Amino acid sequence: MPPRSVLPSSSQVAAPIPSSQIVGTAQSAKKLKQYRPVKPLPFELRDIINVYIEEQLFSQAIPLLSNTLIAGTDGTSDGRPLPTCVPSPQVLAVMATLAVHPMWTNRATEPENVKIANDALFLLKHVNSIVGGTNANFTSAFKFLDRFDSRDRRRRTGDHVGSPEEDGKLKIKLANQSAIWNLAEDFWSVVGWAFNCSCQHPKRWERWRPWLEFILDALEDDLQERISAVEPLREDGKEAAANTLLSESLIAQYCLATGDGRASKRRVMRAILANGCKKNLDEFHEIWKNETKPPKEKKMEELVSKKKIDFDNDEYGDYMDMDDSEEEEDDLPSTPKATTSARSSRKRGRPSSATPDVDAESEYTASSDYGGYEAVHLRQRLIALLTQISLHYEHAFMEAEDCFDLVTEFLRPLPLDTFMLFVSPPGSWLEDHSHASLCQNLLRPTISSDAPTYHADTMTQIEFEKHFLAYPANYANYVENARVSLLVEKLLRLLFTNSALVVNDSLKKKLDEGIKAREAKAKFGARKLVGAKEAEEEKAVQMLSRSATRMRMTVQIAGAQQQQQQQQ
């Protein structure tokens, strides 16, 4: 299929919309942010913050970091914003771990710990909005350690002895063994586990959802900033410089880390569409040991009044009560060997500690709603990022055409309700050209074989009527005909919103033929179903009817607008 489908103007023969109008996801279509320049923290301040963090005095470190970040926000010099001090990548990495670590969130025994995790995430959002991911060096801060590098493997398990040049690095476990960047195999492992939580562990999802939202904001803003920067480079013929700039984006780094081959790319899509079934849980398991368990109950001796704070006599109250041994006992895999053993047991069919009891029949259908609308929206944003990096820098993931084929492979078998959210959602999540390409790609294996094959680079009303509008599904049931109807409806609406729809007798005739053909094909194959399949078929009957109604209304509205324009 073509890398993108182009919708022409209403003349049907006008020049297509130029590809330069492709600006990215719905989120990245907004205006580029104006970021403040940055400067490193003063040595004395950096030293104080590092001490606070290594002593786990986060309630003092985070406000200090926030105050230095926002200082002079309204100030300017020669009309330009003043530079601001940003935390080091090591500190940002700790904040990102702290924001979602179970001992500071869903397993926290003190409300103060939850507040600290919330403040850490709030700080990260401020950094992204004020200075941006490029200036803050998110690429270094949010880098997952190379699982094939022996030195990185030693760091994962705490066996690594720091060299003299690493003396400035933080020594606490949140920065090393228990850091999300050390424990997770890669970004997609985290994505898969987070979406598994959206379906199976709602309490844990309450923490993963805002964390994913922040990461996606950072990924989208970073990529959009770079896309805008490479446009003048490519106009000047500096293709190598443009590719280098895009290759350094955070989403490109996460895609490149998956390795070559279609199998690794399919794993990315499995992570994005993980729904908590046993197969998904075996592949994308918990990051920290026992992270979905409830908080520990306090022992009687812990219920006595809190200790006083007396720095002169080295009495620090409750600040140091959660020591490293407690973290290691509850939240971390003990050794790499233990982790490998756990993975082997999963391959033999043993459930992981986070795997719910699911029977074999429901192995692939643990959650039909895929975590609800909020989770689906985050999945959409990730897919949109993949299409964008493929359109602008294919070496990071794959060519745009292959990317749309891969997305089609995974979206096509989704339950009808979820399928509708991707195909015809309340709001846009792909720009119009990419959405049209996706719909056409989804139609090809689904629409009747009587429909003429369409592989052109443009999408006009004439071609839409000829190849899609009048045809049913290739299968005689309501579910597949509802899918075809939703896809045809979306293409019709895209033509309408791009002022490329002309209401005439041909359009009305083909529309009526298609609605009747899909209804007849579905009724012809109707049969008695039971259980989940019966419920899906009942939904499909309603969706098919409602989709037909919406298409007729779209044509009526377009016709009314057309008459008004002719009268003016």
C-alpha positions as CSV (number, residue, x, y, z in Angstrom):
1,M,0.0,0.0,0.0
2,P,1.1,3.6,-0.3
3,P,2.8,5.1,2.7
4,R,0.0,7.7,3.0
5,S,-3.3,8.3,1.3
6,V,-3.8,11.8,0.0
7,L,-7.2,13.5,0.0
8,P,-7.6,16.0,-2.8
9,S,-9.8,19.1,-2.8
10,S,-13.5,19.0,-3.8
11,S,-12.7,19.5,-7.5
12,Q,-11.7,15.8,-7.7
13,V,-8.8,16.7,-10.0
14,A,-7.0,19.3,-7.9
15,A,-3.4,18.9,-6.8
16,P,-3.2,16.6,-3.7
17,I,-2.6,18.1,-0.3
18,P,1.2,18.3,0.0
19,S,3.0,15.9,2.4
20,S,4.5,18.8,4.3
21,Q,1.1,19.2,5.9
22,I,1.6,15.9,7.7
23,V,2.5,17.2,11.2
24,G,2.1,14.1,13.3
25,T,-0.3,12.9,15.9
26,A,-3.2,14.8,17.2
27,Q,-1.1,15.9,20.2
28,S,1.9,16.9,18.1
29,A,-0.2,18.9,15.7
30,K,-0.2,21.7,18.2
31,K,2.1,24.6,17.9
32,L,5.7,24.0,18.8
33,K,6.5,24.9,22.4
34,Q,9.0,27.7,23.2
35,Y,11.5,26.2,25.6
36,R,13.9,28.0,27.9
37,P,17.6,27.6,27.4
38,V,19.4,25.5,30.1
39,K,22.5,25.7,32.2
40,P,23.9,23.1,34.7
41,L,23.2,23.3,38.3
42,P,25.9,25.1,40.4
43,F,28.3,22.6,41.9
44,E,27.3,23.4,45.5
45,L,23.6,23.0,44.7
46,R,24.1,19.8,42.8
47,D,26.1,18.4,45.7
48,I,23.3,19.2,48.1
49,I,20.7,17.6,45.9
50,N,22.8,14.5,45.5
51,V,23.2,14.2,49.2
52,Y,19.4,14.6,49.8
53,I,18.7,11.9,47.2
54,E,21.3,9.4,48.4
55,E,19.9,9.8,52.0
56,Q,16.4,9.4,50.6
57,L,15.3,12.9,51.7
58,F,13.2,13.3,48.7
59,S,10.8,15.6,50.4
60,Q,13.6,18.2,50.5
61,A,15.3,17.4,47.2
62,I,12.2,17.7,45.0
63,P,11.0,21.2,46.2
64,L,14.6,22.4,45.8
65,L,14.8,21.1,42.2
66,S,11.4,22.6,41.4
67,N,12.3,26.0,42.7
68,T,15.5,26.2,40.8
69,L,13.7,25.0,37.6
70,I,11.0,27.7,37.7
71,A,13.2,30.5,39.0
72,G,13.1,33.5,36.6
73,T,10.4,32.0,34.4
74,D,9.1,35.4,33.4
75,G,12.5,37.0,33.1
76,T,14.1,37.9,29.8
77,S,17.5,39.2,28.5
78,D,17.5,41.0,25.2
79,G,14.0,39.7,24.6
80,R,15.0,36.1,25.1
81,P,14.1,33.9,28.1
82,L,16.7,33.5,30.8
83,P,18.3,30.1,31.1
84,T,17.2,27.8,33.8
85,C,19.0,25.1,35.8
86,V,17.9,21.5,35.1
87,P,18.6,18.4,37.1
88,S,21.2,16.0,35.8
89,P,20.1,12.9,33.8
90,Q,20.9,10.7,36.8
91,V,18.5,12.7,39.0
92,L,15.8,12.7,36.3
93,A,16.2,8.9,36.0
94,V,15.7,8.5,39.8
95,M,12.6,10.8,39.7
96,A,11.1,8.7,36.9
97,T,11.6,5.5,38.9
98,L,10.4,7.1,42.1
99,A,7.2,8.2,40.4
100,V,6.1,4.6,39.7
101,H,8.1,2.5,42.2
102,P,5.6,0.3,44.1
103,M,7.2,1.0,47.5
104,W,6.4,4.7,47.0
105,T,3.0,4.3,45.3
106,N,0.6,1.4,45.6
107,R,2.6,-0.4,48.3
108,A,3.5,2.6,50.3
109,T,2.6,2.4,54.0
110,E,2.9,6.2,54.6
111,P,0.8,8.9,52.8
112,E,4.0,11.0,52.6
113,N,5.6,8.5,50.3
114,V,2.8,8.7,47.8
115,K,3.0,12.5,47.9
116,I,6.7,12.2,47.1
117,A,6.0,10.0,44.1
118,N,3.4,12.4,42.9
119,D,5.7,15.4,43.3
120,A,8.5,13.5,41.4
121,L,6.1,13.0,38.4
122,F,5.0,16.6,38.6
123,L,8.7,17.7,38.5
124,L,9.3,15.7,35.4
125,K,6.3,17.2,33.7
126,H,7.5,20.6,34.5
127,V,11.0,19.8,33.1
128,N,9.4,18.6,29.8
129,S,7.1,21.7,29.5
130,I,9.7,24.3,30.5
131,V,12.9,23.1,28.8
132,G,11.9,20.2,26.7
133,G,13.3,16.7,26.4
134,T,16.2,17.6,24.2
135,N,17.5,20.3,26.5
136,A,17.0,18.1,29.5
137,N,18.8,15.2,27.9
138,F,15.9,12.8,28.3
139,T,17.7,10.4,25.9
140,S,20.4,9.8,28.5
141,A,18.1,10.0,31.5
142,F,15.5,7.5,30.2
143,K,17.9,5.0,28.6
144,F,17.3,1.4,29.3
145,L,20.5,-0.6,30.0
146,D,21.7,-2.9,27.2
147,R,20.8,-6.4,28.3
148,F,23.6,-7.8,26.1
149,D,26.3,-5.7,27.7
150,S,28.2,-7.5,30.5
151,R,29.0,-4.3,32.3
152,D,25.3,-3.3,32.2
153,R,24.3,-6.7,33.5
154,R,26.6,-6.2,36.5
155,R,25.0,-2.9,37.2
156,R,21.6,-4.5,37.1
157,T,22.4,-6.8,39.9
158,G,24.6,-4.4,42.0
159,D,27.9,-6.3,41.2
160,H,29.4,-3.5,39.3
161,V,32.1,-1.5,41.1
162,G,32.2,2.1,40.1
163,S,35.3,3.4,38.3
164,P,36.9,6.7,39.3
165,E,35.2,8.6,36.5
166,E,31.8,7.4,37.8
167,D,32.2,8.9,41.2
168,G,29.6,11.5,40.5
169,K,26.9,8.9,39.9
170,L,24.2,8.3,42.5
171,K,24.8,5.3,44.7
172,I,21.3,4.4,45.9
173,K,19.4,1.5,44.6
174,L,16.7,3.6,43.0
175,A,19.5,4.8,40.7
176,N,20.9,1.3,40.1
177,Q,19.5,-2.2,41.0
178,S,15.9,-1.1,41.6
179,A,15.7,1.5,38.8
180,I,13.2,0.9,36.1
181,W,15.9,1.5,33.5
182,N,17.9,-1.4,34.9
183,L,15.2,-3.9,35.6
184,A,13.1,-3.7,32.5
185,E,14.4,-5.3,29.3
186,D,13.5,-2.3,27.3
187,F,10.8,0.4,26.9
188,W,8.3,-2.0,25.3
189,S,8.6,-4.4,28.2
190,V,7.3,-1.6,30.4
191,V,4.6,-0.7,27.9
192,G,3.4,-4.3,27.7
193,W,3.3,-4.7,31.5
194,A,1.6,-1.3,32.0
195,F,-1.2,-2.2,29.6
196,N,-1.5,-5.7,31.3
197,C,-2.1,-3.8,34.5
198,S,-4.8,-1.7,32.8
199,C,-6.7,-4.9,32.3
200,Q,-5.8,-7.0,35.3
201,H,-4.4,-4.8,38.1
202,P,-6.5,-1.5,38.3
203,K,-4.7,-0.3,41.5
204,R,-1.3,-0.6,39.7
205,W,-2.7,0.9,36.6
206,E,-3.5,4.0,38.6
207,R,0.2,4.6,38.9
208,W,1.3,3.4,35.4
209,R,-1.3,5.5,33.5
210,P,0.1,8.9,34.6
211,W,3.6,7.7,34.1
212,L,2.9,6.5,30.6
213,E,1.1,9.8,29.9
214,F,4.2,11.8,30.8
215,I,6.5,9.5,28.8
216,L,4.3,9.9,25.8
217,D,4.2,13.7,26.2
218,A,8.0,13.6,26.2
219,L,8.2,11.3,23.2
220,E,5.8,13.3,21.1
221,D,7.2,16.7,22.0
222,D,10.8,15.5,21.4
223,L,9.9,14.0,18.0
224,Q,7.9,17.0,16.8
225,E,10.7,19.4,17.8
226,R,13.1,17.4,15.8
227,I,10.8,17.0,12.7
228,S,10.5,20.8,12.6
229,A,14.3,21.2,12.9
230,V,15.1,18.7,10.0
231,E,12.8,20.3,7.5
232,P,15.2,23.2,6.7
233,L,18.1,20.7,6.7
234,R,16.5,18.6,4.1
235,E,15.6,21.6,2.0
236,D,19.3,22.4,2.0
237,G,20.2,18.9,0.9
238,K,21.6,17.9,4.3
239,E,20.0,14.5,4.5
240,A,22.7,12.9,6.7
241,A,22.4,15.7,9.3
242,A,18.6,15.4,9.3
243,N,18.7,11.6,9.8
244,T,21.2,12.0,12.6
245,L,19.0,14.4,14.4
246,L,15.9,12.1,14.1
247,S,17.9,9.0,15.1
248,E,18.7,10.7,18.4
249,S,15.0,11.2,19.3
250,L,13.8,9.2,22.2
251,I,11.2,7.2,20.2
252,A,13.9,6.3,17.6
253,Q,16.2,5.1,20.4
254,Y,13.4,2.9,21.8
255,C,12.6,1.5,18.4
256,L,16.2,0.9,17.4
257,A,16.7,-1.1,20.7
258,T,14.2,-3.7,19.5
259,G,16.7,-5.1,17.0
260,D,16.2,-6.0,13.4
261,G,13.6,-8.4,11.9
262,R,9.8,-8.4,11.7
263,A,9.6,-10.6,14.8
264,S,11.0,-7.9,17.0
265,K,8.6,-5.3,15.4
266,R,5.7,-7.6,16.1
267,R,6.7,-7.7,19.7
268,V,6.4,-3.9,19.8
269,M,2.8,-4.2,18.6
270,R,2.1,-7.0,21.1
271,A,3.2,-4.7,23.9
272,I,1.0,-1.9,22.7
273,L,-2.0,-4.2,22.5
274,A,-1.3,-6.3,25.6
275,N,-4.7,-7.0,27.3
276,G,-3.8,-9.0,30.4
277,C,-4.3,-12.5,28.9
278,K,-1.9,-15.3,30.1
279,K,0.2,-15.1,26.9
280,N,0.7,-11.3,27.4
281,L,1.5,-11.7,31.1
282,D,4.1,-14.3,30.4
283,E,5.8,-12.1,27.8
284,F,5.4,-8.8,29.6
285,H,5.7,-9.4,33.3
286,E,6.0,-7.2,36.3
287,I,9.0,-4.9,36.6
288,W,9.4,-5.2,40.4
289,K,8.8,-8.3,42.4
290,N,5.4,-8.4,44.0
291,E,4.6,-4.9,42.7
292,T,0.8,-5.6,42.5
293,K,0.5,-6.8,46.1
294,P,-1.2,-4.5,48.6
295,P,0.9,-2.6,51.2
296,K,2.4,-4.5,54.1
297,E,0.5,-4.4,57.3
298,K,2.3,-2.5,60.0
299,K,3.5,-4.5,63.0
300,M,2.4,-3.4,66.5
301,E,5.8,-1.9,67.3
302,E,5.5,0.3,64.1
303,L,2.2,1.7,65.2
304,V,3.7,3.7,68.1
305,S,4.2,7.4,67.7
306,K,6.8,8.5,65.2
307,K,10.3,9.1,66.3
308,K,11.5,12.6,66.8
309,I,14.0,14.3,64.6
310,D,17.3,15.4,66.3
311,F,20.1,15.9,63.8
312,D,22.6,16.7,66.5
313,N,22.2,13.2,67.9
314,D,21.8,11.5,64.6
315,E,18.1,10.8,65.1
316,Y,16.3,11.1,61.7
317,G,12.8,10.0,62.7
318,D,11.2,7.9,60.0
319,Y,13.2,9.2,57.0
320,M,15.5,6.2,56.9
321,D,13.1,3.5,58.1
322,M,12.6,2.1,54.6
323,D,16.2,0.9,54.2
324,D,17.7,-1.0,51.3
325,S,17.1,-4.4,52.8
326,E,13.4,-3.8,52.8
327,E,13.4,-2.8,49.2
328,E,15.5,-5.8,48.2
329,E,13.3,-8.2,50.1
330,D,10.0,-7.0,48.6
331,D,10.6,-5.5,45.2
332,L,13.7,-6.8,43.4
333,P,14.6,-10.0,41.7
334,S,17.4,-11.5,43.9
335,T,19.8,-12.4,41.1
336,P,20.0,-12.5,37.3
337,K,19.8,-16.3,37.7
338,A,16.6,-16.1,39.6
339,T,15.1,-13.8,36.9
340,T,16.2,-16.2,34.2
341,S,14.7,-19.1,36.1
342,A,11.4,-17.2,36.4
343,R,11.4,-16.6,32.7
344,S,12.1,-20.3,32.0
345,S,9.2,-21.3,34.3
346,R,6.9,-19.1,32.4
347,K,7.9,-20.8,29.2
348,R,7.1,-24.1,30.8
349,G,3.6,-22.8,31.6
350,R,4.0,-21.8,35.2
351,P,2.2,-18.5,36.0
352,S,4.2,-15.6,37.2
353,S,3.4,-13.9,40.5
354,A,1.4,-11.3,38.7
355,T,-0.5,-13.8,36.5
356,P,-4.2,-14.2,37.4
357,D,-5.8,-17.6,37.1
358,V,-7.2,-17.7,33.6
359,D,-8.4,-20.7,31.8
360,A,-7.1,-21.9,28.5
361,E,-10.1,-20.7,26.6
362,S,-9.6,-17.1,27.7
363,E,-5.9,-17.1,27.2
364,Y,-6.0,-14.6,24.4
365,T,-9.2,-12.6,25.4
366,A,-8.6,-11.6,29.1
367,S,-9.9,-8.1,28.5
368,S,-12.2,-7.3,25.6
369,D,-12.2,-3.6,26.4
370,Y,-8.4,-3.3,26.5
371,G,-8.3,-1.4,29.7
372,G,-11.1,1.1,28.8
373,Y,-11.0,4.3,26.8
374,E,-8.0,5.9,28.6
375,A,-5.8,2.9,28.0
376,V,-7.0,2.7,24.3
377,H,-6.1,6.4,23.9
378,L,-2.6,5.7,25.1
379,R,-2.3,2.8,22.7
380,Q,-3.4,5.0,19.9
381,R,-0.7,7.6,20.7
382,L,2.0,4.9,20.7
383,I,0.9,3.6,17.3
384,A,0.8,7.1,16.0
385,L,4.4,7.6,17.1
386,L,5.4,4.5,15.2
387,T,3.8,5.7,12.0
388,Q,5.4,9.1,12.4
389,I,8.9,7.8,13.0
390,S,8.4,5.5,10.0
391,L,7.3,8.3,7.8
392,H,10.2,10.6,8.7
393,Y,13.0,8.2,9.6
394,E,12.3,4.6,8.4
395,H,15.6,3.3,9.7
396,A,14.4,3.5,13.3
397,F,11.5,1.1,12.9
398,M,10.5,0.2,9.4
399,E,9.3,1.7,6.1
400,A,6.0,3.5,6.3
401,E,4.3,0.9,4.1
402,D,5.5,-2.0,6.3
403,C,4.5,-0.1,9.4
404,F,0.9,0.2,8.2
405,D,0.8,-3.4,7.2
406,L,2.0,-4.4,10.7
407,V,-0.6,-2.2,12.4
408,T,-3.3,-3.6,10.2
409,E,-2.2,-7.2,11.2
410,F,-2.8,-6.4,14.8
411,L,-5.9,-4.1,14.7
412,R,-8.0,-6.3,12.3
413,P,-8.8,-9.1,14.8
414,L,-9.6,-6.7,17.7
415,P,-13.1,-7.0,19.4
416,L,-15.6,-4.8,17.5
417,D,-15.9,-2.2,20.2
418,T,-12.1,-1.7,20.4
419,F,-11.8,-1.9,16.7
420,M,-14.3,1.0,16.4
421,L,-12.2,3.2,18.7
422,F,-9.2,2.8,16.5
423,V,-11.0,3.1,13.2
424,S,-13.7,5.7,14.0
425,P,-12.9,7.3,17.4
426,P,-14.6,10.4,18.9
427,G,-11.5,12.4,18.2
428,S,-8.6,12.1,15.8
429,W,-5.4,10.2,16.7
430,L,-3.8,10.0,13.3
431,E,-3.6,12.8,10.8
432,D,-6.0,12.4,7.9
433,H,-3.6,11.0,5.3
434,S,-2.3,8.3,7.6
435,H,-5.8,7.5,8.8
436,A,-7.1,7.1,5.3
437,S,-4.1,4.8,4.5
438,L,-4.9,2.7,7.6
439,C,-8.5,2.3,6.7
440,Q,-7.7,1.3,3.1
441,N,-5.2,-1.2,4.4
442,L,-7.7,-2.7,6.8
443,L,-10.3,-2.9,4.0
444,R,-8.1,-4.9,1.6
445,P,-8.2,-8.3,3.4
446,T,-11.8,-7.7,4.6
447,I,-13.9,-6.3,1.7
448,S,-15.5,-8.5,-0.9
449,S,-13.3,-10.0,-3.6
450,D,-15.7,-8.5,-6.1
451,A,-14.3,-5.0,-5.2
452,P,-11.6,-3.9,-7.7
453,T,-8.2,-3.8,-6.1
454,Y,-7.0,-0.3,-5.2
455,H,-3.3,0.5,-4.8
456,A,-3.1,4.2,-5.9
457,D,-1.4,6.9,-4.0
458,T,-4.4,9.2,-3.9
459,M,-7.9,8.9,-2.5
460,T,-10.6,10.7,-4.5
461,Q,-14.4,10.3,-4.3
462,I,-14.4,8.6,-7.7
463,E,-12.0,5.9,-6.5
464,F,-13.8,5.7,-3.2
465,E,-17.1,4.9,-4.9
466,K,-15.5,2.5,-7.4
467,H,-13.4,0.4,-4.9
468,F,-15.1,0.6,-1.5
469,L,-18.4,2.3,-1.0
470,A,-20.8,-0.2,-2.7
471,Y,-19.3,-3.5,-1.4
472,P,-19.9,-5.8,1.6
473,A,-17.4,-7.8,3.5
474,N,-15.8,-11.0,2.2
475,Y,-17.5,-12.9,5.0
476,A,-21.1,-13.7,5.6
477,N,-21.6,-12.4,9.2
478,Y,-22.5,-9.2,11.0
479,V,-19.2,-8.7,12.7
480,E,-17.1,-8.5,9.5
481,N,-19.7,-6.5,7.6
482,A,-19.8,-4.0,10.6
483,R,-16.0,-3.7,10.3
484,V,-16.3,-2.9,6.6
485,S,-19.1,-0.4,7.3
486,L,-17.1,1.4,9.9
487,L,-14.1,1.6,7.6
488,V,-16.1,2.9,4.7
489,E,-17.8,5.4,6.9
490,K,-14.5,6.8,8.1
491,L,-13.2,7.2,4.5
492,L,-16.5,9.0,3.7
493,R,-16.1,11.3,6.6
494,L,-12.4,12.0,5.8
495,L,-13.5,13.1,2.3
496,F,-16.1,15.3,3.8
497,T,-13.9,17.0,6.4
498,N,-11.3,17.6,3.7
499,S,-13.9,19.3,1.5
500,A,-13.4,16.5,-1.1
501,L,-17.0,15.1,-1.1
502,V,-19.4,16.1,-3.8
503,V,-23.0,15.0,-3.4
504,N,-24.4,13.7,-6.6
505,D,-26.6,10.8,-7.9
506,S,-23.6,8.5,-8.2
507,L,-22.6,8.9,-4.6
508,K,-26.2,8.4,-3.3
509,K,-26.7,5.3,-5.5
510,K,-23.4,3.7,-4.4
511,L,-24.1,4.5,-0.8
512,D,-27.5,2.9,-0.9
513,E,-26.1,-0.2,-2.7
514,G,-23.3,-0.6,-0.2
515,I,-25.6,-0.4,2.9
516,K,-28.1,-2.9,1.4
517,A,-25.2,-5.3,0.2
518,R,-23.6,-5.4,3.7
519,E,-27.0,-6.0,5.4
520,A,-27.9,-8.8,3.0
521,K,-24.5,-10.4,3.2
522,A,-24.6,-10.4,7.0
523,K,-28.2,-11.9,7.1
524,F,-27.2,-14.6,4.6
525,G,-24.6,-16.0,7.0
526,A,-26.6,-15.5,10.2
527,R,-26.5,-18.5,12.5
528,K,-27.1,-19.4,16.1
529,L,-24.3,-18.4,18.4
530,V,-23.8,-18.6,22.1
531,G,-21.8,-16.9,24.8
532,A,-19.3,-14.2,23.9
533,K,-19.7,-14.7,20.1
534,E,-23.5,-14.1,20.5
535,A,-22.9,-10.9,22.3
536,E,-20.4,-9.7,19.7
537,E,-22.8,-10.5,16.9
538,E,-25.6,-8.5,18.7
539,K,-23.3,-5.5,18.9
540,A,-22.4,-5.9,15.3
541,V,-26.1,-5.8,14.3
542,Q,-26.5,-2.5,16.0
543,M,-23.2,-1.1,14.8
544,L,-24.0,-1.9,11.2
545,S,-27.3,-0.1,11.4
546,R,-25.9,2.9,13.2
547,S,-23.0,3.2,10.8
548,A,-25.5,3.2,7.8
549,T,-27.5,6.0,9.5
550,R,-24.4,8.1,10.2
551,M,-23.2,7.8,6.6
552,R,-26.6,8.9,5.3
553,M,-26.5,11.9,7.7
554,T,-23.0,12.8,6.5
555,V,-24.2,12.9,2.9
556,Q,-27.3,14.9,3.8
557,I,-25.1,17.5,5.7
558,A,-22.6,17.6,2.8
559,G,-25.5,18.1,0.3
560,A,-27.0,20.9,2.4
561,Q,-23.7,22.7,2.6
562,Q,-23.2,22.2,-1.2
563,Q,-26.6,23.8,-1.9
564,Q,-25.8,26.8,0.4
565,Q,-22.5,27.4,-1.5
566,Q,-24.3,27.3,-4.8
567,Q,-26.8,29.8,-3.7
568,Q,-24.2,32.3,-2.5
